[in-house]
Amino acid sequence: MQSGIQENFTWNRGHIFASGSNKVILLVEWYGGAFRQSRKRSTPKLIAQDVQLHLWLEPQVSLVRIFGGKVVKNLGQSLMIPLGHLYDGVKQFLAIELALESQSAGMHGVLSAQWKFKEKNKERIKELPVKELYINYTYHTGLLQQPENFHVRKHVMLLETQTILKEAIRLFEEGDVEQGEWLLRRKGDEMLIEAARFTDERLLEEADMLYQLSEHYVGTYQNQKMLKIKNG
């Protein structure tokens, strides 16, 4: 692709129930250049600056929340999400949760998406073609009972980690050590279970990191609490 951005859009479910409201998650992946799991170069090459993802939701669709990003322009059904810079071979992720109203069975449009960015050392904004995304509404119970896409679920869990960490640190700082510890360990347990089910090393590493942080913060804030008690 000559655009500078390579993308993948993946729904967490392939089919949703036609006669009812649904919540779905769209995982957005983007990168530039040639994606590689391991890199020799310590500092990736800058490919594009000020990357933006513009979304236009269909009338029956509404935004619930975003994992890993923040909307800065929300004009009804039109959204703009700033995503920073794009580096060679560095894959980035964003997840968008949407609420969908009922529709007749069949494929229906959910949203349109367009990338905008500045190429390296250029001020002019480049716009890629608008891409329309659809989802399949059905009454077929067998299709509706298919498991959620693990790739999407995995990255939503990873994207949630920063929010969990911020909330846990807030609790520790307010003196609620037990609740802060519970929050980190609960998230770690959730990731550990999924890591075991799907033999996923990334989730295992993330769970281990949360357990270690839990021990570190508990020790740190309990010591601070004891010092405050001693100093009266």
Beta strands, then each sheet from edge to edge (+ up, - down):
strand 1: 6-11
strand 2: 15-17
strand 3: 22-31
strand 4: 46-57
strand 5: 61-67
strand 6: 73-75
strand 7: 78-82
strand 8: 86-87
strand 9: 92-100
strand 10: 106-119
strand 11: 125-127
strand 12: 131-138
sheet 1: 1+ 3- 9+ 5-
sheet 2: 2+ 12+ 10- 4+ 7- 6+
sheet 3: 2+ 12+ 10- 11+
sheet 4: 2+ 12+ 10- 4+ 8-
end
